[in-house]
Amino acid sequence: MHPMLNIAVRAARGAGNIIARACGQLDMVQSIQKGTNDFVTNVDKEAEQAIVNILRKSYPDHDIIAEEGGEYTNNNSDYQWVIDPLDGTTNFIKGIPHFAVSIALRYRGKLDQAVIFDPLRGEVFTASRGGGAQLNGRRIRVTSLPDLGGTVLATGFPFKHKHHLDAYTETFKTFFTEAADIRRTGSAALDLAYVAAGRFDGFWEIGLKPWDIAAGELIVREAGGLVSDFVGGNNQMKSGNIVAASPKVLQAMLKGMRPHLTDSLMK
């Protein structure tokens, strides 16, 4: 395992232990609403700080950007860590056992290392650029279906971007007609990890943030999949509009959503 990935896994496990312990005492969890349908808890913040502390100890000059703390450091370093300490906070608050820690490392703007850790299932999804993707140390690959027929897709509802509801609903109808089924789990990081592991055949969502996407994007790519924005470009990290799947399924998904895209969703 790459040394920097090893540190990232250690940090993810440390945060995961904090989250798992908190699951047993949810009545003690303090949550506040930081935006429309968007929550943060004291556990998010504690887990994030644990990650930051481990990364700083090993790499004090690296830059860090995280969901709850913003930019912890800005040293114009070639290395930037992108952290989501608890992806699936709403699931966590409600006691739904589906959430994860997501950590990615960019080197000179390119995704280089990634880990997504499910603390309740003990599943560690990892990838190093050019080194493939693994689940608990075993190689994983995306599925190889030729089109949408027989696929199980994953998505996230645009609850923070309800002005896109019509476009999203029409896209959903198209996919629902052609695919075998569609899931909405509440954790984009795990959705992407599941695409990489072949559990889902494709994933799409509107308006995500870099910390939602970064680790999962590298893991999908290293598992043989493709990741793009809604028009097949590479603007997903900025727009937050993402599609991930095997090459043939991704092309089918882009074709299916094209008639329903508004101008803003094509950027």
ZAKOL-529664 format. One record per residue (C-alpha): x, y, z; residue in one letter. Coordinates in Angstrom, 1 decimal. Layout:
residues N
<atom px="X" py="Y" pz="Z" residu="A"/>
...
***
This chain:
residues 267
<atom px="0.0" py="0.0" pz="0.0" residu="M"/>
<atom px="1.3" py="3.5" pz="-0.9" residu="H"/>
<atom px="2.6" py="5.2" pz="2.3" residu="P"/>
<atom px="0.2" py="8.2" pz="1.9" residu="M"/>
<atom px="-2.7" py="5.8" pz="1.4" residu="L"/>
<atom px="-1.7" py="3.9" pz="4.5" residu="N"/>
<atom px="-1.9" py="7.2" pz="6.5" residu="I"/>
<atom px="-5.3" py="8.0" pz="4.9" residu="A"/>
<atom px="-6.7" py="4.6" pz="5.9" residu="V"/>
<atom px="-5.4" py="5.1" pz="9.5" residu="R"/>
<atom px="-7.1" py="8.5" pz="9.6" residu="A"/>
<atom px="-10.4" py="7.0" pz="8.2" residu="A"/>
<atom px="-10.3" py="4.2" pz="10.7" residu="R"/>
<atom px="-9.8" py="6.7" pz="13.6" residu="G"/>
<atom px="-12.8" py="8.8" pz="12.4" residu="A"/>
<atom px="-14.8" py="5.6" pz="11.9" residu="G"/>
<atom px="-14.2" py="4.5" pz="15.5" residu="N"/>
<atom px="-15.6" py="7.8" pz="16.7" residu="I"/>
<atom px="-18.7" py="7.5" pz="14.5" residu="I"/>
<atom px="-19.3" py="3.8" pz="15.4" residu="A"/>
<atom px="-19.1" py="4.6" pz="19.2" residu="R"/>
<atom px="-21.6" py="7.4" pz="18.8" residu="A"/>
<atom px="-24.0" py="5.0" pz="17.1" residu="C"/>
<atom px="-24.7" py="3.4" pz="20.4" residu="G"/>
<atom px="-25.7" py="6.6" pz="22.0" residu="Q"/>
<atom px="-27.6" py="8.6" pz="19.4" residu="L"/>
<atom px="-29.6" py="10.4" pz="22.1" residu="D"/>
<atom px="-26.4" py="12.2" pz="23.0" residu="M"/>
<atom px="-25.6" py="13.4" pz="19.5" residu="V"/>
<atom px="-26.1" py="17.1" pz="19.0" residu="Q"/>
<atom px="-27.2" py="18.2" pz="15.5" residu="S"/>
<atom px="-27.8" py="21.6" pz="13.9" residu="I"/>
<atom px="-29.2" py="22.6" pz="10.6" residu="Q"/>
<atom px="-26.5" py="24.3" pz="8.5" residu="K"/>
<atom px="-28.6" py="24.7" pz="5.4" residu="G"/>
<atom px="-31.8" py="23.6" pz="3.7" residu="T"/>
<atom px="-32.2" py="19.9" pz="4.6" residu="N"/>
<atom px="-28.5" py="19.9" pz="5.5" residu="D"/>
<atom px="-27.3" py="18.8" pz="9.0" residu="F"/>
<atom px="-24.1" py="18.6" pz="10.9" residu="V"/>
<atom px="-23.4" py="17.0" pz="14.3" residu="T"/>
<atom px="-20.8" py="17.1" pz="16.9" residu="N"/>
<atom px="-19.7" py="13.7" pz="15.7" residu="V"/>
<atom px="-19.0" py="15.1" pz="12.2" residu="D"/>
<atom px="-16.8" py="17.7" pz="13.7" residu="K"/>
<atom px="-15.0" py="15.3" pz="16.1" residu="E"/>
<atom px="-14.4" py="12.8" pz="13.3" residu="A"/>
<atom px="-13.1" py="15.5" pz="11.0" residu="E"/>
<atom px="-10.7" py="16.8" pz="13.7" residu="Q"/>
<atom px="-9.3" py="13.3" pz="14.2" residu="A"/>
<atom px="-8.6" py="13.0" pz="10.5" residu="I"/>
<atom px="-7.0" py="16.4" pz="10.4" residu="V"/>
<atom px="-4.8" py="15.7" pz="13.4" residu="N"/>
<atom px="-3.4" py="12.4" pz="11.9" residu="I"/>
<atom px="-2.8" py="14.0" pz="8.5" residu="L"/>
<atom px="-1.1" py="17.1" pz="10.0" residu="R"/>
<atom px="1.2" py="14.9" pz="12.1" residu="K"/>
<atom px="2.4" py="13.0" pz="9.1" residu="S"/>
<atom px="2.3" py="15.8" pz="6.5" residu="Y"/>
<atom px="2.3" py="19.2" pz="8.2" residu="P"/>
<atom px="2.9" py="21.1" pz="5.0" residu="D"/>
<atom px="0.0" py="19.6" pz="3.0" residu="H"/>
<atom px="-3.1" py="21.5" pz="2.3" residu="D"/>
<atom px="-6.4" py="20.2" pz="3.7" residu="I"/>
<atom px="-10.0" py="21.0" pz="2.7" residu="I"/>
<atom px="-12.8" py="19.5" pz="4.6" residu="A"/>
<atom px="-16.6" py="19.7" pz="4.6" residu="E"/>
<atom px="-17.1" py="21.1" pz="8.1" residu="E"/>
<atom px="-13.9" py="23.1" pz="8.6" residu="G"/>
<atom px="-13.2" py="24.5" pz="5.1" residu="G"/>
<atom px="-9.6" py="25.1" pz="4.3" residu="E"/>
<atom px="-7.5" py="24.1" pz="7.4" residu="Y"/>
<atom px="-4.3" py="25.0" pz="5.6" residu="T"/>
<atom px="-3.4" py="26.8" pz="2.4" residu="N"/>
<atom px="0.3" py="26.5" pz="1.8" residu="N"/>
<atom px="0.0" py="26.3" pz="-2.0" residu="N"/>
<atom px="1.3" py="22.7" pz="-1.6" residu="S"/>
<atom px="1.3" py="20.2" pz="-4.4" residu="D"/>
<atom px="-0.7" py="18.0" pz="-2.1" residu="Y"/>
<atom px="-4.2" py="18.7" pz="-1.0" residu="Q"/>
<atom px="-6.4" py="16.4" pz="1.1" residu="W"/>
<atom px="-10.1" py="16.4" pz="0.5" residu="V"/>
<atom px="-12.2" py="15.1" pz="3.5" residu="I"/>
<atom px="-15.8" py="14.2" pz="4.2" residu="D"/>
<atom px="-15.7" py="12.9" pz="7.8" residu="P"/>
<atom px="-19.2" py="11.6" pz="7.7" residu="L"/>
<atom px="-20.9" py="11.2" pz="4.4" residu="D"/>
<atom px="-24.5" py="10.3" pz="5.1" residu="G"/>
<atom px="-25.1" py="12.4" pz="8.2" residu="T"/>
<atom px="-28.9" py="12.3" pz="7.9" residu="T"/>
<atom px="-28.7" py="8.5" pz="7.9" residu="N"/>
<atom px="-26.5" py="8.6" pz="10.9" residu="F"/>
<atom px="-28.8" py="11.0" pz="12.8" residu="I"/>
<atom px="-31.8" py="8.7" pz="12.1" residu="K"/>
<atom px="-30.0" py="5.5" pz="13.0" residu="G"/>
<atom px="-29.9" py="4.2" pz="9.5" residu="I"/>
<atom px="-26.7" py="2.2" pz="9.3" residu="P"/>
<atom px="-25.4" py="3.4" pz="6.0" residu="H"/>
<atom px="-22.7" py="6.1" pz="6.0" residu="F"/>
<atom px="-18.9" py="6.4" pz="5.5" residu="A"/>
<atom px="-15.7" py="8.4" pz="6.0" residu="V"/>
<atom px="-14.3" py="9.7" pz="2.7" residu="S"/>
<atom px="-10.7" py="10.9" pz="2.2" residu="I"/>
<atom px="-8.9" py="11.7" pz="-1.0" residu="A"/>
<atom px="-5.5" py="13.2" pz="-1.9" residu="L"/>
<atom px="-4.8" py="15.4" pz="-4.9" residu="R"/>
<atom px="-1.3" py="15.8" pz="-6.2" residu="Y"/>
<atom px="-0.8" py="18.8" pz="-8.4" residu="R"/>
<atom px="-4.6" py="18.8" pz="-9.1" residu="G"/>
<atom px="-4.9" py="15.1" pz="-9.9" residu="K"/>
<atom px="-6.6" py="12.6" pz="-7.7" residu="L"/>
<atom px="-3.8" py="10.3" pz="-6.4" residu="D"/>
<atom px="-5.0" py="8.4" pz="-3.3" residu="Q"/>
<atom px="-8.5" py="7.6" pz="-2.0" residu="A"/>
<atom px="-10.2" py="5.7" pz="0.8" residu="V"/>
<atom px="-13.9" py="5.3" pz="1.7" residu="I"/>
<atom px="-14.5" py="3.5" pz="5.0" residu="F"/>
<atom px="-17.8" py="2.1" pz="6.2" residu="D"/>
<atom px="-17.2" py="1.8" pz="9.9" residu="P"/>
<atom px="-20.2" py="-0.4" pz="10.7" residu="L"/>
<atom px="-19.5" py="-3.0" pz="8.0" residu="R"/>
<atom px="-15.7" py="-2.7" pz="8.3" residu="G"/>
<atom px="-15.4" py="-2.2" pz="4.6" residu="E"/>
<atom px="-12.4" py="-0.3" pz="3.3" residu="V"/>
<atom px="-12.5" py="0.8" pz="-0.3" residu="F"/>
<atom px="-9.1" py="2.1" pz="-1.5" residu="T"/>
<atom px="-7.3" py="3.2" pz="-4.7" residu="A"/>
<atom px="-4.0" py="4.6" pz="-5.8" residu="S"/>
<atom px="-3.6" py="6.3" pz="-9.1" residu="R"/>
<atom px="-2.4" py="3.7" pz="-11.6" residu="G"/>
<atom px="-2.6" py="0.9" pz="-8.9" residu="G"/>
<atom px="-6.2" py="-0.3" pz="-9.2" residu="G"/>
<atom px="-9.0" py="-0.3" pz="-6.6" residu="A"/>
<atom px="-9.5" py="-2.7" pz="-3.7" residu="Q"/>
<atom px="-12.1" py="-3.6" pz="-1.1" residu="L"/>
<atom px="-10.4" py="-4.9" pz="2.1" residu="N"/>
<atom px="-7.3" py="-5.6" pz="0.0" residu="G"/>
<atom px="-9.0" py="-7.5" pz="-2.8" residu="R"/>
<atom px="-9.2" py="-6.1" pz="-6.3" residu="R"/>
<atom px="-12.6" py="-4.8" pz="-7.4" residu="I"/>
<atom px="-13.9" py="-4.0" pz="-10.9" residu="R"/>
<atom px="-17.0" py="-2.3" pz="-12.3" residu="V"/>
<atom px="-19.6" py="-4.5" pz="-14.0" residu="T"/>
<atom px="-19.5" py="-4.9" pz="-17.8" residu="S"/>
<atom px="-23.2" py="-4.7" pz="-18.9" residu="L"/>
<atom px="-23.6" py="-3.5" pz="-22.5" residu="P"/>
<atom px="-26.5" py="-1.1" pz="-21.9" residu="D"/>
<atom px="-29.1" py="-0.1" pz="-19.2" residu="L"/>
<atom px="-31.0" py="-3.3" pz="-19.5" residu="G"/>
<atom px="-30.6" py="-5.3" pz="-16.3" residu="G"/>
<atom px="-28.8" py="-2.6" pz="-14.5" residu="T"/>
<atom px="-29.3" py="-1.5" pz="-10.9" residu="V"/>
<atom px="-28.6" py="2.2" pz="-10.7" residu="L"/>
<atom px="-28.1" py="4.5" pz="-7.7" residu="A"/>
<atom px="-29.0" py="8.1" pz="-7.3" residu="T"/>
<atom px="-29.4" py="11.0" pz="-4.8" residu="G"/>
<atom px="-32.5" py="13.1" pz="-4.8" residu="F"/>
<atom px="-31.8" py="16.9" pz="-5.4" residu="P"/>
<atom px="-33.1" py="17.9" pz="-2.0" residu="F"/>
<atom px="-30.8" py="20.9" pz="-1.9" residu="K"/>
<atom px="-31.5" py="21.8" pz="-5.5" residu="H"/>
<atom px="-35.3" py="21.5" pz="-5.9" residu="K"/>
<atom px="-35.3" py="23.9" pz="-8.8" residu="H"/>
<atom px="-33.8" py="21.0" pz="-10.8" residu="H"/>
<atom px="-36.7" py="18.7" pz="-9.8" residu="L"/>
<atom px="-38.4" py="18.6" pz="-13.2" residu="D"/>
<atom px="-35.2" py="17.7" pz="-15.0" residu="A"/>
<atom px="-34.3" py="15.1" pz="-12.4" residu="Y"/>
<atom px="-37.7" py="13.5" pz="-12.4" residu="T"/>
<atom px="-37.8" py="13.2" pz="-16.2" residu="E"/>
<atom px="-34.3" py="11.6" pz="-16.1" residu="T"/>
<atom px="-35.4" py="9.3" pz="-13.4" residu="F"/>
<atom px="-38.4" py="8.2" pz="-15.5" residu="K"/>
<atom px="-36.1" py="7.4" pz="-18.4" residu="T"/>
<atom px="-33.7" py="5.3" pz="-16.4" residu="F"/>
<atom px="-36.5" py="3.6" pz="-14.4" residu="F"/>
<atom px="-38.1" py="2.5" pz="-17.7" residu="T"/>
<atom px="-34.8" py="1.0" pz="-19.0" residu="E"/>
<atom px="-33.0" py="-0.2" pz="-15.9" residu="A"/>
<atom px="-33.9" py="-3.2" pz="-13.7" residu="A"/>
<atom px="-34.2" py="-1.0" pz="-10.6" residu="D"/>
<atom px="-32.9" py="2.2" pz="-8.9" residu="I"/>
<atom px="-31.7" py="2.7" pz="-5.3" residu="R"/>
<atom px="-31.3" py="5.9" pz="-3.2" residu="R"/>
<atom px="-29.1" py="5.1" pz="-0.2" residu="T"/>
<atom px="-28.2" py="8.5" pz="1.2" residu="G"/>
<atom px="-24.4" py="8.3" pz="0.9" residu="S"/>
<atom px="-22.8" py="9.4" pz="-2.4" residu="A"/>
<atom px="-19.4" py="8.2" pz="-1.3" residu="A"/>
<atom px="-20.7" py="4.7" pz="-0.7" residu="L"/>
<atom px="-22.8" py="4.8" pz="-3.9" residu="D"/>
<atom px="-19.5" py="5.5" pz="-5.9" residu="L"/>
<atom px="-17.7" py="2.8" pz="-3.9" residu="A"/>
<atom px="-20.5" py="0.3" pz="-4.7" residu="Y"/>
<atom px="-20.2" py="1.2" pz="-8.4" residu="V"/>
<atom px="-16.5" py="0.4" pz="-8.3" residu="A"/>
<atom px="-17.2" py="-2.9" pz="-6.5" residu="A"/>
<atom px="-19.9" py="-3.9" pz="-9.1" residu="G"/>
<atom px="-22.8" py="-3.7" pz="-6.6" residu="R"/>
<atom px="-24.3" py="-0.9" pz="-8.5" residu="F"/>
<atom px="-24.0" py="-0.5" pz="-12.3" residu="D"/>
<atom px="-24.2" py="3.2" pz="-12.4" residu="G"/>
<atom px="-24.8" py="6.4" pz="-10.3" residu="F"/>
<atom px="-25.9" py="9.9" pz="-10.9" residu="W"/>
<atom px="-26.6" py="12.9" pz="-8.8" residu="E"/>
<atom px="-27.0" py="16.7" pz="-9.0" residu="I"/>
<atom px="-25.1" py="19.3" pz="-7.0" residu="G"/>
<atom px="-22.5" py="17.4" pz="-5.0" residu="L"/>
<atom px="-19.4" py="18.9" pz="-3.4" residu="K"/>
<atom px="-15.8" py="18.0" pz="-4.0" residu="P"/>
<atom px="-15.6" py="16.1" pz="-0.6" residu="W"/>
<atom px="-18.6" py="14.0" pz="-1.7" residu="D"/>
<atom px="-17.0" py="13.1" pz="-5.0" residu="I"/>
<atom px="-13.2" py="13.0" pz="-4.8" residu="A"/>
<atom px="-12.4" py="9.6" pz="-3.2" residu="A"/>
<atom px="-15.2" py="7.8" pz="-5.0" residu="G"/>
<atom px="-14.2" py="9.2" pz="-8.4" residu="E"/>
<atom px="-10.7" py="7.8" pz="-8.1" residu="L"/>
<atom px="-11.9" py="4.4" pz="-6.8" residu="I"/>
<atom px="-14.4" py="4.1" pz="-9.7" residu="V"/>
<atom px="-11.7" py="5.0" pz="-12.3" residu="R"/>
<atom px="-9.2" py="2.6" pz="-10.9" residu="E"/>
<atom px="-11.9" py="-0.1" pz="-10.9" residu="A"/>
<atom px="-12.2" py="0.4" pz="-14.7" residu="G"/>
<atom px="-15.2" py="2.8" pz="-14.7" residu="G"/>
<atom px="-15.7" py="6.3" pz="-16.0" residu="L"/>
<atom px="-16.8" py="9.4" pz="-14.2" residu="V"/>
<atom px="-18.1" py="12.5" pz="-15.9" residu="S"/>
<atom px="-20.4" py="15.5" pz="-15.7" residu="D"/>
<atom px="-23.8" py="15.3" pz="-17.4" residu="F"/>
<atom px="-22.5" py="16.0" pz="-20.9" residu="V"/>
<atom px="-19.6" py="13.6" pz="-20.7" residu="G"/>
<atom px="-17.0" py="16.3" pz="-19.8" residu="G"/>
<atom px="-14.8" py="16.6" pz="-16.8" residu="N"/>
<atom px="-16.4" py="19.4" pz="-14.9" residu="N"/>
<atom px="-18.1" py="17.3" pz="-12.3" residu="Q"/>
<atom px="-15.9" py="18.5" pz="-9.4" residu="M"/>
<atom px="-16.9" py="22.1" pz="-10.1" residu="K"/>
<atom px="-20.5" py="21.6" pz="-11.1" residu="S"/>
<atom px="-21.2" py="18.8" pz="-8.7" residu="G"/>
<atom px="-23.2" py="17.0" pz="-11.4" residu="N"/>
<atom px="-21.8" py="13.5" pz="-11.7" residu="I"/>
<atom px="-22.4" py="10.3" pz="-13.6" residu="V"/>
<atom px="-20.3" py="7.2" pz="-12.8" residu="A"/>
<atom px="-20.5" py="3.7" pz="-14.4" residu="A"/>
<atom px="-18.7" py="1.3" pz="-16.7" residu="S"/>
<atom px="-17.9" py="2.8" pz="-20.1" residu="P"/>
<atom px="-20.9" py="1.4" pz="-22.0" residu="K"/>
<atom px="-23.5" py="2.0" pz="-19.2" residu="V"/>
<atom px="-22.1" py="5.6" pz="-18.7" residu="L"/>
<atom px="-22.7" py="6.3" pz="-22.4" residu="Q"/>
<atom px="-26.2" py="5.0" pz="-22.2" residu="A"/>
<atom px="-26.9" py="7.1" pz="-19.1" residu="M"/>
<atom px="-25.6" py="10.3" pz="-20.8" residu="L"/>
<atom px="-27.8" py="9.5" pz="-23.8" residu="K"/>
<atom px="-30.8" py="9.0" pz="-21.6" residu="G"/>
<atom px="-30.5" py="12.2" pz="-19.7" residu="M"/>
<atom px="-29.5" py="14.4" pz="-22.6" residu="R"/>
<atom px="-33.1" py="15.4" pz="-23.6" residu="P"/>
<atom px="-34.0" py="16.5" pz="-20.1" residu="H"/>
<atom px="-31.0" py="18.7" pz="-19.3" residu="L"/>
<atom px="-31.5" py="22.4" pz="-18.7" residu="T"/>
<atom px="-28.7" py="24.8" pz="-19.7" residu="D"/>
<atom px="-27.4" py="25.0" pz="-16.1" residu="S"/>
<atom px="-27.1" py="21.3" pz="-15.9" residu="L"/>
<atom px="-25.1" py="21.1" pz="-19.0" residu="M"/>
<atom px="-22.3" py="23.3" pz="-17.6" residu="K"/>
***
